[in-house]
Amino acid sequence: ELALIERIPESVPEGSMILVNPWQGGGLVYAFANRPVSQFYMFHDPNAEIEFLNENLNRINEDAQVCSVLEDKSIRYVLVLETWYISNGKRQDQYVGLLGLEDEAGFKILDQEGDNVLMEIYACD
C-alpha cells in the first residue's frame, strides 16, 4: 500500500481530491502523498455527499446523481486499497460503492500495487 501511496503525486495533480476508504488506510494519502482525501480519519463521519459516493460510486453508469456529486466535490480519482479493514470491517457496508470499480466502464487504472489500485474517474466526461 505504501509503495502505491508514495507514487500518487506522479499520477494525481496537486490539490486534486481522492475518494478513499479510511478504514483501509486511505487517509494516509494526505500524510504520505500530500493530496487531499475525501475522509481523513475513520472515526470522522463523512458529509452526506461523500457518504453517497462511498455507497454508490460503482453505480456511476446507472445513476446520474453520482456524476453530479463527483462534479460538485471536484473528485476525479479514487484509491481502493486491499480488502482488509481496520477494526474487523465493522463499517464495510458504508463503502460498498468503492468495490468492483476495476471492472466498471468509466474508470481508468493509473497505478497498481498488488490489490491496491489508483483510478481516474472519466465516466462523467
Residue pairs with C-beta under 8 A, 6 or more apart in sequence:
1 25
1 28
1 81
1 82
1 113
1 116
2 28
2 32
3 113
4 79
4 111
4 112
4 113
4 116
4 117
4 118
5 28
5 29
5 32
5 33
5 79
6 32
6 33
7 111
7 113
8 18
8 29
8 33
8 35
8 79
8 111
8 118
9 33
9 34
9 35
10 111
11 110
11 111
11 118
11 120
12 18
12 33
12 35
12 77
12 110
12 118
14 34
14 35
15 35
15 36
16 35
16 36
16 74
16 76
16 77
17 35
17 36
17 37
17 38
17 73
17 74
17 75
17 77
18 26
18 29
18 35
18 36
18 37
18 38
18 75
18 77
18 78
18 79
18 118
19 37
19 38
19 50
19 53
19 54
19 57
19 75
19 77
19 78
19 79
19 98
20 26
20 27
20 29
20 37
20 38
20 39
20 78
20 79
20 81
21 39
21 54
21 80
21 81
21 95
21 98
22 37
22 39
22 40
22 41
22 42
22 44
23 42
23 85
23 86
23 87
23 89
23 91
23 92
23 95
24 80
24 81
24 82
24 83
24 84
24 85
24 86
25 81
25 86
26 37
26 39
26 79
26 81
27 37
27 39
27 40
27 41
27 42
29 35
29 37
29 79
30 36
30 37
30 40
38 46
38 50
38 53
38 54
38 73
38 75
39 46
39 50
42 86
42 87
42 91
45 51
46 54
49 69
49 72
49 73
50 73
51 94
52 65
52 66
52 69
53 66
53 69
53 70
53 73
53 75
53 97
54 94
54 95
54 96
54 97
54 98
55 94
55 95
55 96
55 97
56 63
56 65
56 66
56 97
57 66
57 78
57 97
57 98
57 101
57 121
58 96
58 97
58 98
58 99
58 100
58 101
58 104
59 66
59 97
60 66
60 67
60 70
60 104
60 106
60 121
60 123
60 124
61 104
61 105
61 106
61 123
66 124
67 123
67 124
70 76
70 121
70 124
71 124
75 121
76 120
76 121
76 122
77 110
77 118
77 119
77 120
77 121
78 98
78 101
78 107
78 118
78 119
78 121
79 116
79 117
79 118
79 119
80 98
80 99
80 101
80 102
80 116
80 117
80 119
81 115
81 116
82 114
82 115
82 116
83 115
85 91
85 92
101 107
101 117
101 119
102 109
102 117
102 119
104 123
105 123
106 121
106 122
106 123
106 124
107 119
107 120
107 121
107 122
107 123
108 119
108 120
108 122
109 117
109 118
109 119
110 118
110 119
110 120
111 117
111 118
112 118
